[in-house]
């Protein structure tokens, strides 16, 4: 069983920055693929970024060059640093954990609003 808790969301002006954090329970965090997804009103949940247990990263085209995903296996955390934020980045952001057996766990989400 894995529990995920996101933090760091809020209101920011276009061009600003936010750093989201996800804290995961358990001692096997290092084995999981971790990711950030987002869901805007009326839209499907979409991938933002993932990071494997070995540190390989993957980003959505829409955030490439602006967002960076990090993980700290000792602290059981994964962060998403967001820069040059745009209004279209507005969404609820969810932390995801993907186990080696392909079980998936989700946090409750944190709201990010980009508006002037």
Order of alpha helices (4+ residues) and beta strands (2+ residues): beta-beta-beta-beta-beta-beta-beta-beta-beta-beta-beta
